[in-house]
Amino acid sequence: MKNNYNKIPEQIIKSKRRDIAVFSTEGTNIDHSVVEAFGDEWLKFQNYTDETIDIFVKEYFDILDDTMVNKNTYAIDIGCGTGRWTKYLSTQAGFIEAIDPSNAVFAADNLLGDITNVRLSKASVETIPFDDETFDFAMSVGVLHHIPNTQQAMTDCIKKVKKGGYFYCYLYYNLDNRGFAFKLLFKASDLIRKMVSSLPAKIKKVICDILAAVIYLPMVLLVRFFYFIGLKKIGAKMPLSPYKNKSFFVLRNDALDRFGTKLEQRFSREEVIEMMKNAGLDNIIVGHTAPFYRAVGRKN
C-alpha cells in the first residue's frame, strides 16, 4: 500500500528504528521559528504512554467511524509531532505516512518503535512528497492553527485526499461557545503567552513548567474536587476542565504548547466549517464536546 515519493529526498537519515526521508521545508506558508520550537517541545515531551494516548483517543476521535478509517485505508498524518496520533491510527488503518517539518520525527520514531505499517518523512504542508488524490484519509491534529495561512494549509492537505476520502482536523476554537468571564480570563492568559513565547527556549521551558505547577495543577485539582462531590455541571464549566483526567506530564506538555508558541490562530465553529467547504469537503461533522473544534469531512 505504501506509495513512492513524488520528489527526491534531500537526504535519508537512519534513525533508531527506521529510515527517515528528508524533504525541503521551504515555502511561503511556514514560520520556521514556530517549527523549531515545536521540534524542541516534542523532543522534550515524547514519552507518551499507551494509557495516556487512549484517554486522548476517546476525546479526539469519537467522530470517526470505520467507513472513514479501516484496515484498507491508506492514511497520512500531517504534522505528526511525537507520533501519538499516528500510533493510534496504526491500529485502525492499513498504512500511514507520517510527516512533520521539525525534528519531532525523531521523537515519533522512538514512540512508534517497531510498528511496521508507518513510514516517517520530514516535510511541511507545502512540500508533502506525494501526488494529489493519493490518500483515503488524511488528518492534521492541532497543527494548522500554527501555520500563517490556515485556509491555504488546509487546502494543501486536502489536495492529497482522493475524491470520496476523508479529512480530519483539530483547530483551536475562539471561545465562541463561552461566556464573558471565560473570554476575559483567556485574554489575560494570551498576554502571558505573548510574553513567554518570546523568551529564549531554555527559559521558556522552565517558565511553562512553573505555570503548569502553579496554574494548571491547582485548577485541575479544583475541577476534580467538584466532580468528586457531585457538582459536575460546575466543574465542566471551569477553565481547564478537559484536563481533569490528565497527568502532570500532560499538564506540563500542554502548558508549553499553549504558552510557548508565538503563532496561534483561533476559529469559530462556523469558520471551521467554512474553511473545510472552501477546501472541497462536504458531509462535515464537528464535535459538540471538548476539545473544540475537531471536525471531519468527505472530499467531494
C-alpha positions in Angstrom: 0.0 0.0 0.0 3.0 2.3 0.5 3.4 4.7 -2.4 6.7 6.0 -3.8 7.5 9.6 -3.2 6.9 12.1 -6.0 10.0 14.0 -5.1 13.6 13.1 -4.4 14.6 13.4 -0.8 17.4 15.7 0.1 18.8 13.0 2.3 17.9 9.8 4.2 18.6 9.7 7.9 18.9 6.4 9.6 17.1 6.9 12.9 16.8 4.3 15.7 14.1 2.3 14.2 13.6 3.3 10.6 15.0 5.4 7.8 13.5 8.9 7.6 13.4 10.7 4.2 14.1 14.5 4.5 12.5 16.9 2.0 12.7 20.6 1.7 10.5 22.6 4.1 10.9 25.9 2.3 7.8 27.8 1.4 5.8 30.9 1.9 3.3 29.4 4.4 5.6 28.4 7.2 7.1 30.0 10.2 10.4 28.3 10.8 10.8 29.6 14.3 7.5 28.1 15.2 8.5 24.8 13.6 11.8 24.7 15.6 10.0 25.5 18.9 7.6 22.6 18.3 10.5 20.3 17.4 12.1 21.1 20.8 8.8 20.7 22.6 8.1 17.2 21.2 11.7 16.0 21.9 11.1 17.0 25.5 7.7 15.5 25.8 7.9 12.3 23.7 7.3 9.6 26.3 3.5 9.2 25.9 2.2 6.0 27.4 -0.4 3.9 25.8 -2.8 4.7 28.7 -2.4 8.4 28.1 -2.9 8.1 24.3 -6.0 6.0 24.9 -7.5 8.8 27.0 -6.9 11.3 24.2 -8.2 9.0 21.6 -11.6 8.7 23.3 -11.9 12.5 23.3 -10.4 13.4 19.8 -11.5 10.6 17.5 -15.1 9.9 18.7 -16.5 11.4 15.4 -14.7 8.9 13.2 -16.1 5.5 12.2 -14.9 2.5 10.2 -16.4 3.9 6.9 -13.7 6.7 7.3 -10.8 4.6 8.6 -10.4 0.8 8.3 -7.8 -1.8 7.5 -8.0 -0.9 3.8 -7.2 2.8 4.4 -4.1 4.4 3.2 -3.7 7.4 5.5 -1.4 10.4 6.2 -0.8 12.2 9.5 0.3 15.8 8.6 2.3 17.4 11.4 2.7 14.1 13.3 4.7 15.6 16.2 5.5 12.9 18.7 3.6 10.3 16.6 1.0 9.7 19.3 -1.9 10.2 16.9 0.0 8.1 14.3 0.3 5.3 16.8 -3.4 5.2 17.3 -4.1 5.4 13.6 -1.7 2.5 13.0 -4.2 0.2 14.8 -7.1 1.4 12.6 -5.6 1.9 9.1 -3.7 -0.2 6.7 -0.7 2.0 6.3 0.2 5.5 7.4 2.6 8.1 6.1 3.5 10.4 9.0 5.2 13.7 8.1 6.5 16.7 10.2 8.7 19.6 9.2 10.6 19.5 12.6 12.9 17.2 14.5 9.8 15.8 16.1 10.1 13.0 13.6 12.9 11.5 15.8 10.6 11.6 18.8 7.9 9.9 16.7 10.5 7.2 15.6 11.0 6.4 19.3 7.4 6.4 20.2 6.3 4.2 17.3 9.0 1.7 18.0 8.7 -1.5 15.9 5.3 -0.6 14.4 5.7 -1.6 10.7 2.7 0.0 9.0 4.1 3.5 9.4 6.7 5.5 7.4 8.1 8.7 8.7 9.2 11.7 6.5 10.4 15.2 7.3 8.3 17.6 5.2 6.0 20.5 5.5 2.4 21.0 4.4 3.6 22.8 1.3 6.1 20.0 0.4 4.0 16.9 1.1 6.0 14.4 -1.1 3.0 12.5 -2.5 0.8 13.1 -5.6 -2.6 14.8 -5.2 -5.5 12.4 -4.6 -3.3 9.7 -3.1 -4.9 9.1 0.3 -8.1 7.6 1.6 -7.8 9.5 4.8 -5.7 12.5 6.0 -5.5 14.2 9.3 -3.8 17.1 10.9 -4.4 17.4 14.6 -3.5 20.6 16.4 -1.3 21.9 13.6 -3.0 24.1 11.0 -3.7 26.9 13.5 0.1 27.3 13.9 0.5 28.0 10.2 0.3 31.6 8.9 -2.5 30.9 6.3 -4.6 28.1 7.8 -7.1 28.0 5.0 -4.3 27.6 2.4 -2.7 24.9 4.5 -5.9 23.0 4.9 -6.4 23.2 1.1 -2.9 21.9 0.5 -3.7 18.9 2.8 -7.0 18.1 1.2 -5.5 18.1 -2.3 -3.7 14.9 -1.3 -7.0 13.1 -0.4 -8.9 11.0 -3.0 -12.4 12.0 -4.0 -14.7 10.3 -1.6 -11.9 10.2 1.0 -11.9 11.9 4.4 -10.0 14.7 6.1 -10.0 15.1 9.9 -8.5 18.1 11.8 -8.5 19.7 15.2 -8.3 23.5 15.3 -8.2 25.8 18.3 -11.6 27.4 19.0 -12.1 31.1 19.5 -14.3 30.6 22.6 -17.4 31.3 20.6 -19.4 29.0 23.0 -18.0 30.5 26.2 -19.3 33.4 28.4 -17.8 36.8 29.0 -15.8 35.9 32.2 -14.2 32.9 30.4 -13.2 35.0 27.5 -11.7 37.7 29.8 -9.6 35.1 31.5 -8.4 33.8 28.2 -7.3 37.3 27.1 -5.2 37.6 30.3 -3.6 34.2 29.6 -3.0 35.3 26.0 -0.9 38.2 27.2 1.2 35.8 29.2 1.6 33.6 26.1 2.9 36.5 24.0 5.5 37.4 26.7 6.6 33.8 27.5 6.8 32.7 23.8 9.3 35.5 23.1 11.7 34.2 25.7 14.8 32.0 24.9 13.9 28.3 24.6 15.5 27.1 27.9 13.9 29.9 30.0 10.6 29.4 28.2 10.5 25.7 29.2 11.2 26.5 32.8 8.5 29.2 32.9 6.0 26.8 31.3 6.8 24.1 33.9 6.2 26.7 36.6 2.9 27.7 35.0 1.8 24.0 34.9 2.5 23.7 38.6 1.0 27.0 39.9 -1.9 27.5 37.4 -2.8 24.2 35.7 -2.4 21.8 38.5 -4.4 23.8 41.2 -7.2 24.5 38.7 -7.4 20.8 37.6 -7.4 19.7 41.3 -10.3 22.1 41.9 -12.2 20.7 38.9 -11.6 17.1 40.1 -13.0 18.2 43.6 -16.2 19.5 42.1 -16.6 16.2 40.1 -15.9 14.2 43.3 -18.6 15.9 45.3 -21.1 15.6 42.5 -21.1 19.2 41.2 -20.2 18.1 37.6 -22.0 20.9 35.9 -19.9 23.5 37.8 -16.7 21.5 37.2 -17.4 21.2 33.5 -17.7 25.0 33.1 -14.4 25.8 34.7 -11.3 26.6 32.8 -9.1 23.5 32.2 -11.9 21.1 32.9 -10.9 18.9 29.9 -7.6 18.2 31.9 -9.4 16.6 34.8 -8.3 13.1 33.8 -4.8 14.1 32.6 -1.4 13.5 34.3 1.0 16.2 35.4 3.2 15.2 32.4 0.3 16.2 30.1 -0.2 19.4 32.0 3.4 20.4 31.6 3.4 19.5 27.9 0.2 21.5 27.3 1.5 24.5 29.2 4.5 24.6 26.9 2.2 24.0 23.9 -0.1 26.8 25.0 2.3 29.5 26.2 5.4 28.5 24.3 4.3 29.3 20.7 4.2 32.8 19.3 1.8 31.9 16.5 -1.7 30.5 17.1 -5.0 31.3 15.4 -8.5 30.5 16.7 -11.7 29.9 14.8 -15.4 29.7 15.4 -17.4 26.6 14.6 -18.8 28.3 11.5 -15.4 29.4 10.4 -14.1 25.8 10.7 -17.0 24.5 8.6 -16.5 27.3 6.0 -12.8 26.6 5.6 -13.5 22.9 5.1 -16.1 23.6 2.5 -13.8 26.0 0.7 -11.1 23.3 0.6 -13.5 20.9 -1.1 -15.2 18.9 1.7 -18.9 18.2 2.4 -20.8 16.0 4.9 -18.9 17.8 7.6 -19.2 16.7 11.2 -18.0 18.9 14.1 -17.7 17.6 17.6 -20.1 19.1 20.1 -17.9 18.5 23.2 -14.4 19.4 24.2 -11.8 19.5 22.7 -13.1 22.3 20.4 -13.1 22.1 17.4 -12.4 18.7 15.9 -14.1 18.1 12.6 -14.1 15.6 9.7 -15.4 15.9 6.2 -15.7 14.0 2.9 -13.9 15.2 -0.2 -16.5 15.9 -3.0 
